[in-house]
Amino acid sequence: MPRYKLTIEYDGAPFFGWQVQDTLPSVQGALQAAVKSMTGVDLRVHGAGRTDAGVHARGQVAHVDVEKQFPPGRFRDGLNAHLRPHPVAVLEAEIVPDTFEARFSAVKRHYRYRVVNTRANLALDVGHAWRVPRRLDADAMHAAAQRLLGKHDFTTFRDTECQAKSPEKTLDQLDVLRDGREIMIVTSARSFLHSQVRSMVGSLVWVGEGRWTADDLSAALEARNRAACGIVAPPEGLYLMRVDY
């Protein structure tokens, strides 16, 4: 039974997250329906990560075991035909060893968060970025962000419903970059806690607005208390960019 690795892009706006839900649309559900349309069998599509409702992906990875072997290009194209009109695209399909696991074989995950720093309302970026009207100091945000690098207890930046066994994670990258009116927060780690990226972004925006200093961010981290977190950034600005294996 061949195992296919799928690289997937999607607009998270119409979905209630990656994970299948009984009555609500999900990315996983749309993919599994497409697989069934091709194979006639109910099969589980295993993702590298469970993105939240409204979160987008440019490089989500999944795997699925299929009894009938299709040429990878045909499998990709067939899935895309059955995925219409959902805003989900299989960018690549490849046959991989059955030891490959989309989630557990991953060694690093890369996310990007888009903030549009403008007083004007969003037009083209509605649902795909967070508009922050107050001028942000991206340099101060970047300097503060470096306080979060390394291995820490990230309880402060962890959703109260997070199911991870440990709040400790090792953050490899957290950069804040300005390009005109857009501020990009780029981060990578082997894995993240539930809502960790959005929680860090919201707190960094407080630094950019001057409400917090870098020391305030460090104090929030050291508090190991969810109540010490700043605002949680909305989901529409977050993108899963790539998963490394």
C-alpha positions in Angstrom: 0.0 0.0 0.0 1.8 3.2 -1.2 2.1 6.1 1.1 1.8 9.6 -0.4 3.3 12.7 1.0 1.2 15.8 0.1 2.3 19.4 0.2 -0.8 21.6 0.5 -1.7 25.2 0.3 -5.0 26.6 1.6 -7.0 29.7 2.6 -8.1 29.0 6.1 -10.9 31.6 6.1 -13.9 29.2 5.3 -12.6 26.4 7.6 -12.9 25.7 11.3 -9.2 24.6 11.3 -7.4 21.6 10.0 -9.0 18.9 12.1 -12.1 17.0 11.0 -15.2 18.1 12.9 -18.7 16.5 12.9 -20.7 19.3 11.4 -18.2 22.1 10.5 -16.0 22.4 7.4 -12.3 21.5 7.9 -9.3 21.3 5.6 -8.7 17.7 6.6 -12.3 16.9 5.9 -12.1 18.4 2.4 -9.0 16.4 1.6 -10.4 13.2 2.9 -13.6 13.7 0.8 -11.3 14.3 -2.3 -9.4 11.1 -1.5 -12.6 9.1 -1.2 -13.9 10.5 -4.5 -10.7 9.1 -6.2 -10.4 5.8 -4.4 -13.9 5.0 -3.2 -12.6 4.4 0.3 -12.7 6.4 3.5 -9.1 7.1 4.3 -7.5 9.3 7.0 -5.2 12.1 5.8 -2.6 12.8 8.5 -1.4 16.4 8.8 1.9 17.8 10.1 0.1 20.2 12.3 -3.4 21.2 13.4 -3.8 24.8 12.2 -6.6 26.7 14.0 -9.7 28.2 12.4 -8.9 30.9 10.0 -5.1 30.1 9.8 -3.7 29.7 6.3 -1.0 27.4 4.9 1.5 27.7 2.0 3.3 24.5 2.8 1.3 22.2 5.1 2.3 18.6 4.7 0.2 15.5 5.1 0.4 11.8 4.3 -2.2 9.2 3.3 -2.0 5.5 2.5 -3.8 4.4 -0.6 -4.5 0.8 -1.7 -4.3 1.6 -5.4 -1.1 3.1 -6.7 -1.4 6.3 -8.8 1.4 8.1 -10.6 2.1 11.0 -8.2 1.2 13.7 -10.7 -2.1 12.0 -11.5 -2.9 11.7 -7.8 -2.2 15.4 -7.3 -4.2 16.5 -10.2 -7.1 14.2 -9.3 -7.2 15.5 -5.8 -7.2 19.1 -7.0 -10.1 18.3 -9.4 -12.2 16.9 -6.5 -11.2 19.7 -4.1 -12.9 22.4 -6.2 -14.4 24.8 -5.2 -12.6 24.7 -1.8 -9.7 27.0 -1.6 -7.3 24.1 -1.1 -4.6 23.0 -3.5 -2.3 20.0 -3.5 1.0 21.5 -4.7 2.9 18.2 -4.8 2.4 14.5 -4.3 5.1 12.0 -3.9 5.4 8.4 -2.8 7.4 8.0 0.4 8.5 5.1 2.6 5.9 3.8 5.0 8.2 5.0 7.8 7.4 8.6 6.9 5.0 10.4 9.2 3.8 13.9 8.3 3.7 14.9 12.0 6.3 12.8 13.8 9.0 12.9 11.1 9.0 16.7 11.0 12.2 18.3 12.4 11.2 22.0 12.0 8.0 24.0 11.3 8.1 27.5 9.8 5.4 30.2 10.3 4.9 33.7 9.1 2.6 36.3 10.6 1.5 39.3 8.5 0.7 42.6 10.1 -0.4 45.5 7.9 0.5 48.7 9.8 -1.9 51.2 8.3 -4.8 53.5 9.3 -6.6 52.7 6.1 -9.0 49.8 6.0 -7.8 46.7 4.3 -9.1 45.9 0.8 -7.1 43.1 -0.9 -5.8 41.8 2.4 -9.1 41.3 4.3 -9.0 38.0 6.0 -5.3 37.5 5.2 -3.5 39.9 7.5 -4.0 41.8 10.8 -4.5 45.5 10.4 -2.9 47.5 13.2 -3.5 51.3 12.8 -1.1 52.6 15.4 2.5 53.0 14.1 4.7 50.1 15.3 8.4 50.2 16.1 9.5 47.0 14.2 13.1 47.4 15.5 11.9 47.4 19.1 9.7 44.4 18.4 12.6 42.5 16.8 15.0 43.3 19.7 12.4 42.1 22.3 11.6 39.0 20.3 15.2 37.8 20.8 14.4 37.4 24.5 12.1 34.4 23.6 14.7 32.4 21.6 16.0 29.2 23.1 14.4 26.6 25.4 11.7 28.0 27.8 8.6 27.2 29.6 6.1 28.9 27.3 3.0 28.6 29.6 2.3 32.3 29.3 2.0 31.9 25.5 0.0 28.7 25.6 -3.7 28.4 25.1 -5.5 27.2 28.2 -6.9 24.2 26.1 -3.5 23.2 24.8 -3.1 19.4 25.1 0.7 19.3 24.8 2.3 17.2 27.6 4.9 19.9 28.4 4.9 23.7 28.1 8.7 23.6 27.2 9.6 24.4 23.7 12.8 25.5 21.9 12.3 28.5 19.7 14.9 28.7 16.9 13.9 31.9 15.2 11.7 34.9 15.9 12.4 37.8 13.5 10.4 41.0 13.0 10.9 42.6 9.6 9.3 45.7 8.1 8.7 46.1 4.4 6.8 49.4 3.8 3.5 49.2 5.6 3.8 45.5 6.2 5.5 43.9 9.2 6.3 40.2 9.0 7.0 38.1 12.1 8.9 35.0 11.0 9.4 32.1 13.4 10.6 28.5 13.4 10.8 25.6 15.9 10.5 21.8 15.9 7.0 22.3 17.2 4.8 24.9 18.8 2.2 25.0 21.6 -1.5 25.7 20.8 -1.8 29.5 20.0 1.9 30.1 20.8 2.7 32.0 17.7 -0.4 34.2 17.9 0.2 34.9 21.6 3.8 35.9 20.9 2.8 38.1 18.0 0.2 39.9 20.1 2.6 40.6 22.9 5.2 41.8 20.4 2.6 44.2 18.9 2.3 45.7 22.4 6.0 46.3 22.4 5.8 47.9 19.0 3.0 50.2 20.3 5.1 51.2 23.3 2.8 49.6 25.8 5.4 47.0 26.7 9.2 47.1 26.8 11.5 44.1 26.1 11.8 43.7 29.9 8.0 43.4 30.1 8.0 40.6 27.5 10.7 38.8 29.5 8.7 39.2 32.7 5.6 37.8 31.0 7.6 34.7 29.8 9.1 34.2 33.3 5.7 34.5 34.9 4.7 31.1 33.4 1.1 32.3 33.7 -1.4 32.6 30.8 -2.9 35.7 32.5 0.5 37.5 31.9 0.2 37.2 28.1 -0.6 40.3 26.1 -3.3 40.4 23.4 -3.6 37.2 21.2 -3.2 38.1 17.5 -6.2 37.1 15.3 -5.8 33.9 13.2 -6.1 35.5 9.7 -2.5 36.8 9.7 -0.9 33.5 10.4 0.5 31.2 7.7 2.2 27.8 8.0 5.0 28.3 5.4 7.0 25.1 5.4 7.7 21.9 7.2 11.2 20.4 7.2 12.0 16.7 7.3 
